[in-house]
C-alpha cells in the first residue's frame, strides 16, 4: 500500500463534515450506547469531525466501510482496541480489530479519550512476556 504525499502549504487536510445518523430507524441522534461498557456516548468529540469509539473503554462498532463516517459496512461486529500507532505528524491512531469479520481499522483518537486506557494500550507490548523487552528497547 502506497502512502500519500503531504500536500504543500498545509500540514493537515481538514476533515469534511459528514451527515451521520445514529438514532433509531435512521433518525438523527445526539448520543449512542457503547457496546463495550454500555455508557451513553455523546456524538460531539473534540479533535475529530465524528466519533467512532467510546472514550471510556475505546471499543467501537464495525459500521464504517472504507471512508470514516460512511456507515457502509454490513458487519456491525464489535471492534476492540488492539494497539496504537503514531502518524509522522505525531497524531495517535487507535488500531481496532473486528471480532466478527477480523478486519483491522485505524481511527483517530479524540481529545476526551481515557488517557489511562490509551497508555495501557501503548504499554501492552512491554507487558507481554513473549516479546523480549531487550528487543523492544533496541528499536
C-alpha positions as CSV (number, residue, x, y, z in Angstrom):
1,X,0.0,0.0,0.0
2,X,1.4,3.3,-1.0
3,X,1.3,6.4,1.2
4,X,0.0,9.7,0.0
5,X,2.5,12.6,0.0
6,X,1.6,15.5,2.2
7,X,0.0,18.5,0.5
8,X,2.2,21.5,0.0
9,X,1.3,24.6,2.0
10,X,-0.7,22.8,4.7
11,X,0.2,20.4,7.4
12,X,-3.1,18.5,7.6
13,X,-6.2,18.3,5.4
14,X,-9.3,19.4,7.3
15,X,-12.0,16.8,7.8
16,X,-15.1,17.2,5.8
17,X,-18.4,17.3,7.6
18,X,-20.4,14.0,7.4
19,X,-24.2,13.7,7.9
20,X,-24.2,10.7,10.3
21,X,-27.5,9.3,11.6
22,X,-27.3,7.4,14.9
23,X,-30.8,7.4,16.2
24,X,-33.4,4.6,15.9
25,X,-34.6,3.8,12.4
26,X,-32.0,6.2,10.9
27,X,-33.2,9.3,12.8
28,X,-30.7,11.9,13.9
29,X,-29.5,11.2,17.4
30,X,-27.2,13.1,19.8
31,X,-25.6,10.0,21.5
32,X,-25.1,6.3,21.1
33,X,-24.8,3.4,23.6
34,X,-21.3,1.8,23.8
35,X,-21.3,-2.0,23.0
36,X,-18.4,-2.5,25.5
37,X,-19.2,-0.6,28.7
38,X,-22.9,0.3,27.9
39,X,-22.3,4.0,28.6
40,X,-24.2,6.7,26.7
41,X,-21.6,8.4,24.5
42,X,-22.2,11.9,23.0
43,X,-21.6,12.4,19.3
44,X,-19.5,15.6,19.8
45,X,-15.9,14.6,20.0
46,X,-13.1,17.2,20.5
47,X,-10.4,16.9,17.8
48,X,-12.4,14.9,15.3
49,X,-15.4,15.5,13.0
50,X,-17.2,12.4,14.1
51,X,-17.0,9.9,16.9
52,X,-16.4,6.3,16.2
53,X,-15.4,4.8,19.5
54,X,-16.2,5.0,23.2
55,X,-14.0,7.5,25.0
56,X,-14.1,5.4,28.2
57,X,-13.3,1.8,27.0
58,X,-12.2,2.6,23.4
59,X,-14.5,-0.1,22.0
60,X,-16.1,0.6,18.6
61,X,-18.7,-0.9,16.4
62,X,-17.9,-2.0,12.8
63,X,-20.2,0.3,10.9
64,X,-17.8,2.2,8.5
65,X,-16.6,0.8,5.2
66,X,-13.6,2.4,3.5
67,X,-14.3,6.0,4.4
68,X,-14.6,7.0,8.1
69,X,-18.2,8.1,8.7
70,X,-19.7,6.5,5.7
71,X,-21.6,3.8,7.7
72,X,-21.3,1.4,4.7
73,X,-20.1,-1.8,6.5
74,X,-22.7,-4.5,6.8
75,X,-20.8,-6.4,9.6
76,X,-21.8,-4.4,12.7
77,X,-19.5,-6.5,14.8
78,X,-17.7,-5.4,18.0
79,X,-14.3,-3.8,17.4
80,X,-11.8,-4.0,20.2
81,X,-8.8,-1.8,20.5
82,X,-5.7,-3.8,19.6
83,X,-2.9,-1.3,19.7
84,X,-1.8,2.2,18.9
85,X,0.0,3.7,16.0
86,X,1.6,7.2,15.6
87,X,1.5,9.1,12.4
88,X,4.5,11.1,11.2
89,X,2.9,14.3,12.4
90,X,2.6,12.9,16.0
91,X,-1.1,12.1,15.9
92,X,-2.1,8.9,17.7
93,X,-4.3,6.3,15.9
94,X,-6.2,3.5,17.5
95,X,-6.0,0.2,15.7
96,X,-9.3,-1.7,16.1
97,X,-9.8,-5.4,15.4
98,X,-13.3,-6.6,14.4
99,X,-14.3,-9.7,16.4
100,X,-16.9,-10.7,13.7
101,X,-15.0,-10.4,10.4
102,X,-11.4,-9.9,11.5
103,X,-10.8,-6.6,9.7
104,X,-8.4,-4.1,11.1
105,X,-9.0,-0.3,11.0
106,X,-7.2,2.8,12.2
107,X,-9.2,5.5,14.0
108,X,-8.0,8.9,15.3
109,X,-8.1,9.4,19.0
110,X,-10.4,12.1,20.3
111,X,-9.5,14.7,22.9
112,X,-11.7,13.2,25.6
113,X,-10.5,9.6,25.3
114,X,-9.5,8.0,28.6
115,X,-5.7,8.7,28.9
116,X,-5.2,5.7,31.2
117,X,-6.7,3.3,28.7
118,X,-4.6,4.8,25.9
119,X,-1.4,4.4,28.0
120,X,-2.3,0.8,29.0
121,X,-2.8,0.1,25.3
122,X,0.6,1.7,24.4
123,X,2.4,-0.3,27.1
124,X,0.8,-3.6,26.3
125,X,3.7,-4.9,24.2
126,X,6.1,-4.3,27.1
127,X,4.0,-6.3,29.5
128,X,3.9,-9.3,27.1
129,X,6.3,-12.0,28.2
130,X,6.5,-13.4,24.7
131,X,8.2,-10.3,23.4
132,X,11.7,-9.8,24.9
133,X,12.0,-6.4,26.5
134,X,15.6,-6.1,25.3
135,X,14.4,-6.4,21.7
136,X,11.7,-3.7,22.2
137,X,14.2,-1.3,23.8
138,X,16.7,-1.8,21.0
139,X,14.1,-0.4,18.5
